[in-house]
Amino acid sequence: MKLMVKKDDTLLNYLYDNLDIPKKKIKSYLTHGLIYVNNVKTTKYDYKIYKDMVILIDTKNKSNNNLLFDIIYEDQYIIVVNKPSGLLTISTNKEKEKTLYHYVSEYLKSKNKNNKVFIVHRLDKDTSGIVLLAKDEKTKNKLQKDWNNIVKLREYTAIINGKLDNKKGKLINKLAQTKTNFVYVTKKDYGKDAITNYEVIKENDNYSLLKINIETGRKNQIRVQFANINYPILGDKKYGNDEKKYNRLYLHANKLKLFYPMLKKEITFTVDIPSEFKLLI
């Protein structure tokens, strides 16, 4: 069964409003991976859909996409995924295959051997969350050329040790980088401006959970600026000084809002906060 989407909505709501099928049955189709949006399998009830997308309900197909992480959104121009912590975005001299780029490329080529993928922006290896990739070079160039104007919000969630005196604030620094890729705060003119806004959204006796949005996109920006005020991100082995051993860096890119030129409208991608964040806080 195929449906052409006639208005923006969430997937479960749209299907329930437009099909003579009980909501419980639709939920079952989603749970078992039988519903595709623009040929991308999704199991999320609140998956965002937009006008002119195509929904396919295929009760005969139970195949998996074999990716190690979730696809948040996909169309003919881009694919947006939820990168796990500990995974490189692109290859280095030491690692060529265990990368986000490689896995997404293999996934797309499994559907068509001629498919390609291009990096639009990156996350640090140890930071998890939303990464957008392009399916052709023209789209990549269009997005990258005006990225800072296209992007309207880059929101992160982080955990730090202890409690901040100021529960809401803005960090403004100049950042520079050594030849070994270590980023540091400087007062020199050659430093590049970095602006980070934060707000404490929850705290306990040991930790604070922060909502962060960045106005600039410098390398390691959030990690360096919080380390600079002696509140490094939990689990930061590069810039932190915490002797405790944590299983990951507690920094997660959970929301990306941008003006999407292909749809000529603003579009927002969101992912949940990882369960390990919730356990600590």
C-alpha positions as CSV (number, residue, x, y, z in Angstrom):
1,M,0.0,0.0,0.0
2,K,1.4,3.4,-1.0
3,L,0.4,6.9,0.2
4,M,1.5,10.3,-1.0
5,V,1.7,12.7,1.9
6,K,-0.5,15.7,1.5
7,K,0.5,17.7,4.6
8,D,3.3,17.9,7.2
9,D,2.6,15.7,10.2
10,T,4.0,12.9,12.3
11,L,3.8,9.4,10.9
12,L,1.4,7.7,13.2
13,N,-1.0,10.6,13.3
14,Y,-1.1,10.9,9.5
15,L,-1.7,7.2,8.9
16,Y,-4.4,7.1,11.6
17,D,-6.1,10.1,10.0
18,N,-5.9,8.8,6.4
19,L,-6.3,5.1,6.7
20,D,-9.2,3.0,7.8
21,I,-6.9,0.9,10.0
22,P,-7.0,0.7,13.8
23,K,-4.2,2.7,15.6
24,K,-3.1,-0.5,17.3
25,K,-2.6,-2.2,13.9
26,I,-0.6,0.8,12.6
27,K,1.6,0.7,15.7
28,S,2.2,-3.0,15.1
29,Y,3.3,-2.3,11.5
30,L,5.7,0.3,12.8
31,T,7.1,-1.9,15.6
32,H,7.8,-4.7,13.1
33,G,9.5,-2.4,10.6
34,L,6.9,-2.7,7.9
35,I,6.5,1.0,7.1
36,Y,8.8,3.0,4.8
37,V,9.0,6.7,4.2
38,N,10.7,7.6,0.9
39,N,12.1,4.0,0.9
40,V,13.5,4.4,4.5
41,K,12.2,2.0,7.1
42,T,11.1,3.7,10.3
43,T,9.7,2.4,13.6
44,K,9.1,5.7,15.3
45,Y,5.5,6.8,15.9
46,D,6.5,10.5,15.9
47,Y,8.7,10.3,12.7
48,K,8.4,13.7,11.0
49,I,6.9,13.5,7.5
50,Y,6.5,16.3,5.0
51,K,4.2,17.0,2.0
52,D,5.0,15.0,-1.2
53,M,6.8,12.2,0.7
54,V,5.8,8.6,-0.1
55,I,4.7,6.2,2.6
56,L,4.8,2.4,1.8
57,I,3.3,-0.2,4.0
58,D,4.8,-3.5,3.1
59,T,3.6,-6.4,5.2
60,K,5.6,-8.9,3.2
61,N,9.0,-7.4,3.7
62,K,10.8,-7.8,7.0
63,S,14.3,-7.1,6.0
64,N,16.7,-4.9,8.1
65,N,18.9,-2.1,6.9
66,N,21.9,-3.5,8.8
67,L,23.0,-0.2,10.1
68,L,24.5,0.0,13.6
69,F,22.6,3.2,14.3
70,D,19.2,4.9,13.5
71,I,18.3,6.7,10.4
72,I,16.4,9.9,11.5
73,Y,15.5,11.1,8.0
74,E,16.2,10.2,4.4
75,D,15.1,11.6,1.0
76,Q,16.7,11.8,-2.5
77,Y,19.1,14.5,-1.4
78,I,20.2,13.8,2.2
79,I,20.4,11.2,4.9
80,V,20.4,12.1,8.6
81,V,21.6,9.6,11.2
82,N,22.1,9.3,15.0
83,K,25.8,8.7,15.4
84,P,26.9,6.6,18.4
85,S,29.6,7.8,20.7
86,G,33.0,6.3,19.9
87,L,32.5,6.3,16.1
88,L,34.6,8.5,13.8
89,T,32.6,10.6,11.3
90,I,35.3,10.1,8.6
91,S,38.4,8.0,8.2
92,T,41.8,8.9,9.6
93,N,45.3,7.5,8.9
94,K,44.7,4.9,11.5
95,E,41.1,3.9,10.8
96,K,39.5,3.6,7.3
97,E,36.4,1.4,7.7
98,K,34.9,1.8,11.2
99,T,33.5,5.2,10.4
100,L,30.1,6.8,10.0
101,Y,30.9,7.6,6.4
102,H,31.8,4.0,5.6
103,Y,28.7,2.5,7.2
104,V,26.3,5.0,5.5
105,S,28.1,4.5,2.2
106,E,27.7,0.7,2.4
107,Y,24.0,1.0,3.4
108,L,23.3,3.3,0.4
109,K,25.3,1.0,-2.0
110,S,23.3,-2.0,-0.8
111,K,20.3,-0.3,-2.4
112,N,22.1,0.8,-5.5
113,K,25.8,0.2,-6.2
114,N,26.1,3.6,-7.8
115,N,24.9,5.5,-4.7
116,K,27.3,7.9,-3.1
117,V,27.5,9.9,0.1
118,F,29.2,13.1,1.1
119,I,30.0,14.6,4.5
120,V,28.3,17.9,5.2
121,H,29.4,18.5,8.8
122,R,31.0,16.4,11.6
123,L,30.8,15.4,15.2
124,D,33.8,14.5,17.4
125,K,34.4,10.8,17.6
126,D,33.2,10.6,21.2
127,T,30.2,12.9,20.7
128,S,27.0,11.2,19.8
129,G,24.0,12.5,18.0
130,I,22.7,14.0,14.7
131,V,24.8,14.1,11.6
132,L,23.6,15.1,8.2
133,L,25.1,13.7,5.0
134,A,24.4,14.5,1.3
135,K,23.8,12.0,-1.4
136,D,25.3,14.1,-4.2
137,E,28.1,16.6,-4.5
138,K,25.8,19.4,-5.6
139,T,23.7,19.1,-2.5
140,K,26.8,18.9,-0.3
141,N,28.2,22.1,-1.8
142,K,24.9,23.9,-1.5
143,L,24.6,23.1,2.1
144,Q,28.2,23.6,3.1
145,K,28.6,26.9,1.2
146,D,25.9,28.6,3.4
147,W,25.9,26.2,6.4
148,N,26.0,28.9,9.1
149,N,23.1,30.8,7.6
150,I,21.1,27.6,6.8
151,V,21.4,26.2,10.3
152,K,19.0,27.9,12.8
153,L,19.7,25.8,15.9
154,R,22.4,23.3,17.0
155,E,21.4,22.0,20.3
156,Y,23.3,19.6,22.6
157,T,22.8,17.9,25.9
158,A,25.8,17.5,28.2
159,I,26.6,16.4,31.8
160,I,29.2,18.0,34.0
161,N,30.5,17.2,37.5
162,G,29.1,19.4,40.3
163,K,26.8,22.5,40.1
164,L,27.2,25.7,38.3
165,D,26.7,29.0,40.2
166,N,25.1,30.6,37.1
167,K,22.3,28.3,35.9
168,K,22.2,30.0,32.6
169,G,24.9,31.8,30.6
170,K,27.0,32.4,27.5
171,L,30.6,31.4,27.0
172,I,32.6,33.6,24.6
173,N,36.2,32.8,23.8
174,K,38.8,32.8,21.1
175,L,40.0,29.3,20.2
176,A,43.2,28.2,18.5
177,Q,44.7,24.8,17.6
178,T,48.1,23.2,17.9
179,K,49.7,21.1,15.2
180,T,48.6,18.0,17.1
181,N,44.9,19.1,16.9
182,F,44.7,20.2,20.6
183,V,42.3,23.2,20.8
184,Y,42.8,25.8,23.5
185,V,41.5,29.2,24.6
186,T,43.6,32.2,23.7
187,K,43.5,36.0,23.8
188,K,45.6,36.3,20.7
189,D,44.0,37.8,17.5
190,Y,44.6,34.6,15.5
191,G,42.1,32.8,17.7
192,K,38.7,32.2,16.2
193,D,35.5,33.3,18.0
194,A,33.5,30.6,19.8
195,I,30.1,31.3,21.3
196,T,28.3,28.7,23.4
197,N,24.9,29.2,25.3
198,Y,24.0,26.9,28.1
199,E,21.2,26.3,30.7
200,V,21.1,23.9,33.6
201,I,17.9,21.8,33.1
202,K,18.4,19.3,35.9
203,E,20.9,18.7,38.7
204,N,21.5,16.4,41.7
205,D,24.2,16.2,44.4
206,N,26.9,15.0,41.9
207,Y,26.0,16.1,38.4
208,S,24.4,18.8,36.3
209,L,22.5,18.2,33.0
210,L,22.9,21.1,30.6
211,K,21.1,22.2,27.4
212,I,23.6,23.8,25.1
213,N,23.2,25.6,21.8
214,I,26.2,26.9,19.8
215,E,26.3,30.1,17.7
216,T,29.6,29.0,16.1
217,G,30.9,25.6,15.0
218,R,34.6,25.5,16.1
219,K,36.4,22.1,16.6
220,N,35.9,20.8,20.1
221,Q,34.2,24.1,21.0
222,I,31.9,22.9,23.8
223,R,34.5,20.6,25.4
224,V,37.2,23.3,25.4
225,Q,35.0,26.1,26.7
226,F,33.6,24.1,29.6
227,A,37.0,22.8,30.5
228,N,38.2,26.4,30.5
229,I,35.8,27.3,33.4
230,N,36.9,24.1,35.3
231,Y,33.7,22.2,34.5
232,P,34.8,19.8,31.7
233,I,32.2,17.5,30.1
234,L,32.0,14.2,31.9
235,G,34.2,11.5,30.4
236,D,36.3,14.0,28.4
237,K,39.7,12.3,28.3
238,K,41.2,14.9,26.1
239,Y,40.3,18.1,27.9
240,G,39.1,16.9,31.3
241,N,40.9,16.1,34.5
242,D,38.5,13.7,36.1
243,E,40.1,10.6,37.5
244,K,36.9,8.5,37.4
245,K,36.4,6.2,34.4
246,Y,33.2,6.8,32.5
247,N,32.0,4.7,29.6
248,R,31.7,7.6,27.2
249,L,31.8,11.4,26.7
250,Y,28.6,12.8,28.0
251,L,27.9,15.1,25.1
252,H,25.1,14.5,22.7
253,A,23.8,16.5,19.6
254,N,20.1,16.1,20.1
255,K,18.5,18.8,17.9
256,L,19.4,20.3,14.5
257,K,17.1,22.9,12.9
258,L,17.8,24.3,9.5
259,F,16.3,25.9,6.4
260,Y,16.3,23.0,3.9
261,P,16.8,24.5,0.4
262,M,15.4,21.4,-1.4
263,L,12.0,21.6,0.5
264,K,12.2,25.4,0.8
265,K,11.2,25.3,4.4
266,E,12.6,24.9,7.9
267,I,13.0,21.4,9.1
268,T,14.0,20.1,12.6
269,F,15.6,16.8,13.4
270,T,15.6,15.5,17.0
271,V,16.8,12.5,18.8
272,D,16.3,11.3,22.4
273,I,18.9,11.8,25.1
274,P,20.9,8.5,25.6
275,S,19.7,6.3,28.4
276,E,23.1,6.5,30.2
277,F,22.5,10.3,30.6
278,K,19.2,9.6,32.3
279,L,20.7,7.1,34.7
280,L,23.4,9.5,35.9
281,I,21.1,12.5,36.5
